[in-house]
């Protein structure tokens, strides 16, 4: 899943925002013919924040979930090069809830937030 796809999912499922997809199919792209093949472009409106790549935007997710659900939030960083994904985040009690792992803290927060609202995503 790309970062922007993850951003849209977080916007909708965690933050409660409405995001619309606009699908356009065209044989021209920026005024250039594509040799007879068509191009499908998907745009989303309004553009969601960059939750998965901006720690400031991801922190808004933390504040939203902890305020709305009264849940705890945990974020850990492992020593560099000990894991492929060295950031772990989760919402809920320290014992019994699962961590979500990623190479960046913002993406780990997004994956944990989705898990907290019952949405399972392949990292």
N, C-alpha and C positions, 0 to 999 in steps of 0.2 A: 504494500500500500504506500502510495506516495505521501509526502508531507502534506500537500494541499488536500488530498482526499481525506487524510486524517483530520485536518483542520475543519473540513466541512462536517465530518461525523461528530466531532467534539462540539461544534457550534450547534448542531441540531439536537443531539442526544444528551449532552451535558448542560450546555448553556441555555437551551430552550429557544434558540433562534430559529427563524424560518429562513431556509435557503432554497432558492429555486434554481433548477437546472434549465438552461436554454440550449437546445440542441439545434445546430444549423448544419445543413448539408449543402455543399457548394462545389462547383467544378472550378471555381476561381479562388485563389488565395492571394490576397494583397495584389490583385490585378494580374496575376500570372496564371496561365493555363496549366493544368496538371496532366496534360497528355491524355485526356479522356477519362481519367479516374476521378472519383469524387472524394471530397475530404469531409469528414464529420468532425465538427468542433463542438465541444461542450463547454459552456461557460456557466458560472454560478453567480447569482445575484441575490442579495448583496454579497460582496466579497467578505468572507469571514476573516477574523484576525489570524495572524500566523502563530497559532497556539503551539504547534509542534516544533517550531524553530526559534521562537522568541521566549526567553525566560520570563519577561515581563507579562506577556500575554498568557503564558502557562500559569503564572502565579495568580492571575485573575480567575483561572479555573479552580485553583486551590482555595482561594478565598470564597468563591461561589459555593463549592461543595461543602466546605467546613461550616459556612454560615447557614446554608439551606438544610443540610442534613445533620449538623452538629457532630460530624465525624472527625476523628483524628487523621492527621496526615503525616506520613513518614517518607523521607527522602534520604538515601544513602549513596555514597560514592565509594567504590572499591579502589584499591590501589591500582594505578595505571598498569595496563597490560596483564592483569590477572584474569580478566574475562573479556570476551568479545564485546559484551555490553556492560559497561562499568558503572551505570547509574541504575538505581532501583527505587521505585516509588510505590506507595500504596495508600489507600484510604481505609480506615477501620482500625480495630484494635491491633496491637503489635502481634498478638498470638492468634493464629487461626486464619488470618487473611493472607492472600498471596501477593507477592511483589510483581510488578511489571518492570521489565528490564529494557534498557536501550543504551545507545552510545551517547545520547545527550540527555541532560536533565529535563528539558522541555518535552521531549518526545516520551520519556518515561512517565512524566506527569500525565500527559494525554492518554497514554495506554492505561494507566492506573485509574484515571477518572472514568474512562469508558467501562472498565471492568467493574467499578463501583456502582455504576448504574445498570449493570447487567448486560453490557454489550461486549461480546468477545471478538477480538480482532487479532489476526495474525500479524505479528510485528513486521 
